[in-house]
Amino acid sequence: MPEINHRVVIAVFPDVDLLDVTGPAEVFTLANREGGGRARYRVRLAGPGPAGEAVATSAGVRLVTDAGFADVDGAVDTLIVPGALEPYADGLRPRVDPYIVDWIRDLAPRTRRIASVCVGAHLLAAAGLLDGRTATTHWSTAGLLAAEHPRVTVDPDTIFVRSGKVWTGAGISACIDLALALVAEDHGEELALAVARHLVVYLKRQGG
């Protein structure tokens, strides 16, 4: 089987959930290792500032970007959009920064596949990418997503949803399930199962 190259871009920004970023990156890296040359995922982190900028995550761990948003040119195979929460008087709400939304909207036409993790779905919805689609997000913000974006059918009881080229994942750890499903789509369930075994997780979990 010929080698297939996948250019994966993961968005990072202040207070992003750490596992939303590192979970999919680990799955793709293990797919390269377990794939025997079939899979070649090239993961890069893109942030709002210049390449090499350190971005503080919600866990306090800093991630160093490979590129700025403006530097992501050409075709992208897979765009991963994680989420972040910020405090309001009535509690935590998803962070939806206009410059991130604009970047996602501009990048979408030259991206083969787009996936959000957890409350990253709110960014996709704000960019108009979930209109007319079924989507999921973290259960705690599913009602808010449905209220703010009535053209989106929100399913709060599933691990992930695929609707055409757009995938959405539920809670933070669901990024593993979502990334495994992306690997299975690209290279079959045998490789995805090998990665799941290495991670000591289920290949497919039930929702709810």
WORA-V365787 format. One record per residue. N is the residue number from 1. RES is the residue in three letters. NEAR is the number of other C-alpha atoms within 10 Angstrom. Layout:
n	res	near
N	RES	NEAR
N	RES	NEAR
//
This chain:
n	res	near
1	MET	7
2	PRO	7
3	GLU	11
4	ILE	12
5	ASN	12
6	HIS	16
7	ARG	16
8	VAL	22
9	VAL	24
10	ILE	23
11	ALA	27
12	VAL	30
13	PHE	23
14	PRO	18
15	ASP	19
16	VAL	25
17	ASP	25
18	LEU	21
19	LEU	20
20	ASP	29
21	VAL	23
22	THR	15
23	GLY	18
24	PRO	26
25	ALA	24
26	GLU	17
27	VAL	25
28	PHE	25
29	THR	17
30	LEU	20
31	ALA	26
32	ASN	18
33	ARG	14
34	GLU	17
35	GLY	18
36	GLY	12
37	GLY	13
38	ARG	18
39	ALA	24
40	ARG	18
41	TYR	21
42	ARG	15
43	VAL	19
44	ARG	16
45	LEU	23
46	ALA	24
47	GLY	26
48	PRO	20
49	GLY	16
50	PRO	15
51	ALA	17
52	GLY	15
53	GLU	17
54	ALA	18
55	VAL	20
56	ALA	18
57	THR	19
58	SER	17
59	ALA	11
60	GLY	13
61	VAL	12
62	ARG	15
63	LEU	21
64	VAL	15
65	THR	23
66	ASP	20
67	ALA	20
68	GLY	18
69	PHE	23
70	ALA	14
71	ASP	14
72	VAL	17
73	ASP	9
74	GLY	9
75	ALA	13
76	VAL	19
77	ASP	17
78	THR	23
79	LEU	23
80	ILE	25
81	VAL	26
82	PRO	28
83	GLY	29
84	ALA	25
85	LEU	18
86	GLU	13
87	PRO	10
88	TYR	9
89	ALA	6
90	ASP	6
91	GLY	8
92	LEU	13
93	ARG	17
94	PRO	20
95	ARG	19
96	VAL	21
97	ASP	11
98	PRO	12
99	TYR	11
100	ILE	22
101	VAL	18
102	ASP	13
103	TRP	16
104	ILE	23
105	ARG	16
106	ASP	12
107	LEU	19
108	ALA	20
109	PRO	11
110	ARG	13
111	THR	19
112	ARG	14
113	ARG	18
114	ILE	24
115	ALA	25
116	SER	29
117	VAL	33
118	CYS	30
119	VAL	32
120	GLY	29
121	ALA	30
122	HIS	31
123	LEU	26
124	LEU	26
125	ALA	21
126	ALA	21
127	ALA	20
128	GLY	16
129	LEU	18
130	LEU	23
131	ASP	16
132	GLY	12
133	ARG	17
134	THR	18
135	ALA	29
136	THR	32
137	THR	31
138	HIS	25
139	TRP	17
140	SER	15
141	THR	19
142	ALA	21
143	GLY	15
144	LEU	14
145	LEU	23
146	ALA	19
147	ALA	12
148	GLU	12
149	HIS	17
150	PRO	11
151	ARG	15
152	VAL	20
153	THR	16
154	VAL	22
155	ASP	20
156	PRO	22
157	ASP	15
158	THR	21
159	ILE	24
160	PHE	27
161	VAL	20
162	ARG	18
163	SER	12
164	GLY	10
165	LYS	13
166	VAL	21
167	TRP	25
168	THR	30
169	GLY	31
170	ALA	30
171	GLY	20
172	ILE	20
173	SER	16
174	ALA	25
175	CYS	29
176	ILE	26
177	ASP	23
178	LEU	27
179	ALA	23
180	LEU	27
181	ALA	21
182	LEU	22
183	VAL	21
184	ALA	17
185	GLU	11
186	ASP	15
187	HIS	16
188	GLY	13
189	GLU	16
190	GLU	12
191	LEU	22
192	ALA	27
193	LEU	21
194	ALA	17
195	VAL	26
196	ALA	20
197	ARG	12
198	HIS	12
199	LEU	14
200	VAL	9
201	VAL	13
202	TYR	14
203	LEU	19
204	LYS	14
205	ARG	12
206	GLN	8
207	GLY	11
208	GLY	9
//
